[in-house]
Amino acid sequence: MKPKLLIFAKSPRMGLAKTRLAQGVGKVAAWRTKRRLDAFTCRVARSTGWETLLAVAPQKDLDARFPGAWPSDLRRVGQGQGDLGQRMARALVAFGRVPVCIIGSDLPDLKRADLVQAFYALKRADVVLGPATDGGYWLIGMAPRAARRAYLAPVRWSSPHTLADTLACLPATWRIAFLRELEDVDDVASLKRSTQR
């Protein structure tokens, strides 16, 4: 079985995602940016050759069509209920019979090499993390031996403490590898620094 790469994404509906960005650039521009980033992330992820899945929120949009943003032939799964940690832990457990990584869909500087490095790291590490500039992380991956026990709580999500909190809730004996730091697009400042303007 091939390793699994899950893209966690909110539906590209106007007003649903990128609300902080919309405060600075308007709903239409934020919506266009979201669609562009989703399409870019899907292209990069699928270029790896591993099985790529789109983990969708909200659940009602599991079968919705978003041409130009989400490829129609890309397999989708629902994220389900709960906070981000509960949803990611559930996905890690469900798909963790093989090495599994989860990424967001707002990474303008993501490269195929970043994902290759993540899965390569899981040959020796239990967990791989891609730190984000805002104190969170853009990727979390686990080897099967760790994914079966995935538990991501308590974590202060969307805060400068997210990465540190996640590290604190992992077993002390687990081997952790880190990737390069990337910035996700959340607001006007990060968009201005982005290569995907």
C-alpha positions in Angstrom: 0.0 0.0 0.0 1.2 3.5 -0.8 1.8 6.1 1.8 -1.2 8.5 2.3 -1.1 12.2 1.9 -4.2 14.1 3.1 -5.0 17.7 2.3 -7.2 19.2 5.0 -9.3 21.8 3.3 -12.4 23.9 3.9 -14.7 24.1 0.9 -13.8 27.0 -1.4 -17.1 28.8 -0.9 -17.1 32.5 -0.6 -17.2 33.6 3.1 -16.5 30.1 4.5 -12.7 30.0 4.5 -10.0 32.7 4.7 -12.1 35.0 6.8 -9.1 36.8 8.3 -7.8 37.4 4.8 -11.2 38.6 3.7 -11.1 41.4 6.4 -8.2 42.9 4.6 -8.7 42.2 0.9 -12.5 41.6 0.7 -14.5 38.4 0.3 -14.1 38.1 -3.5 -10.3 38.4 -3.4 -10.0 36.1 -0.5 -12.2 33.5 -2.3 -10.0 33.7 -5.4 -6.9 33.3 -3.3 -8.4 30.3 -1.6 -9.3 28.6 -4.9 -5.9 29.3 -6.3 -4.1 27.9 -3.3 -6.3 24.8 -3.2 -5.6 24.1 -6.8 -1.9 24.6 -6.4 -1.7 22.4 -3.3 -3.6 19.6 -5.1 -1.1 19.8 -8.0 2.0 19.6 -5.8 0.6 16.9 -3.6 -0.4 14.7 -6.6 3.0 15.1 -8.2 4.5 12.9 -5.5 2.9 9.7 -6.7 1.6 8.8 -3.3 -2.1 8.3 -2.7 -3.5 11.8 -2.2 -6.9 12.4 -0.6 -8.8 15.6 0.0 -10.1 15.7 3.6 -13.2 18.0 3.3 -15.0 20.3 5.7 -17.9 20.8 6.1 -19.1 17.3 5.6 -22.0 18.4 3.4 -19.6 19.4 0.7 -18.0 16.0 0.4 -19.5 15.5 -3.1 -19.8 19.2 -4.1 -18.1 20.3 -7.3 -15.6 23.2 -7.3 -14.1 23.2 -10.8 -10.7 24.9 -11.0 -10.1 24.4 -7.2 -10.6 20.8 -6.4 -9.9 18.1 -9.1 -13.0 16.1 -9.7 -11.1 12.8 -9.8 -9.4 13.3 -6.4 -10.7 11.0 -3.8 -12.4 12.8 -0.9 -13.1 11.9 2.7 -14.9 13.9 5.4 -13.0 15.5 8.3 -15.9 14.8 10.6 -16.7 16.5 13.9 -14.5 18.0 16.6 -11.7 20.4 16.9 -8.7 20.3 14.5 -6.8 18.0 16.7 -9.6 15.5 17.0 -10.1 15.5 13.2 -6.4 15.1 12.4 -5.9 12.4 15.0 -8.9 10.5 13.7 -7.5 10.7 10.1 -4.0 9.6 11.3 -5.5 6.5 13.0 -7.8 5.7 10.1 -5.1 5.9 7.4 -2.1 5.0 9.5 -1.6 1.4 8.4 1.0 3.1 6.1 3.0 6.3 6.6 0.5 9.2 6.5 1.0 12.9 6.3 -1.5 15.8 6.7 -1.0 19.2 5.1 -3.1 22.3 4.9 -4.2 23.9 1.6 -2.8 27.4 2.0 1.0 26.9 1.4 2.2 29.0 -1.5 5.8 27.9 -1.1 5.1 24.2 -0.9 7.5 22.1 -3.0 7.3 18.4 -4.0 10.7 18.0 -2.3 9.1 19.0 1.0 6.6 16.1 0.8 9.3 13.7 -0.4 11.4 14.7 2.6 8.5 14.2 5.0 7.8 10.6 3.9 11.6 9.9 3.9 11.8 11.1 7.5 9.1 8.7 8.5 11.4 5.7 7.7 13.3 6.5 10.9 11.1 8.9 12.9 7.7 8.3 14.5 6.5 11.8 13.8 7.5 14.5 11.3 6.4 18.1 11.6 6.7 21.1 9.3 6.9 24.2 11.4 5.0 27.3 10.3 6.1 30.9 10.9 3.1 31.6 13.1 4.0 29.0 15.7 1.8 26.2 14.2 2.8 23.7 11.6 2.0 23.1 8.0 2.5 19.3 8.0 2.2 16.5 10.5 3.0 13.0 9.6 3.2 9.7 11.5 4.7 6.3 10.9 2.2 3.4 11.4 3.5 2.6 14.8 2.7 6.1 16.0 -0.4 6.8 13.9 -2.3 3.9 15.7 -1.9 6.0 18.9 -2.4 9.5 17.5 -3.8 11.9 20.1 -3.5 15.6 19.7 -4.8 17.2 22.9 -4.6 19.6 24.6 -3.4 22.0 21.9 -4.2 25.7 21.5 -5.0 25.7 17.9 -4.4 28.7 15.6 -2.1 30.2 18.2 1.7 30.8 18.6 1.7 27.8 21.0 0.3 25.2 18.6 3.6 23.5 17.7 4.9 23.5 21.3 1.6 22.2 22.6 1.6 19.4 20.0 5.1 18.4 20.9 4.1 18.3 24.6 1.3 15.9 24.0 3.5 13.4 22.1 5.1 10.5 24.0 8.6 11.4 25.2 10.1 8.3 23.6 8.9 9.1 20.1 11.5 10.2 17.6 10.5 13.5 15.9 11.9 14.9 12.7 11.4 18.5 11.5 11.1 19.9 8.0 11.8 23.5 6.8 9.6 26.3 8.1 6.9 27.6 5.7 4.3 30.3 5.9 0.7 29.7 5.3 -1.6 32.5 4.0 -3.9 33.6 6.7 -4.1 37.4 6.4 -3.0 40.3 4.2 0.5 40.4 5.5 1.2 36.7 4.7 -0.5 37.2 1.3 1.8 40.1 0.5 4.8 37.9 1.3 3.4 35.0 -0.7 4.6 33.8 -4.1 1.0 33.0 -5.0 -0.3 36.6 -5.1 
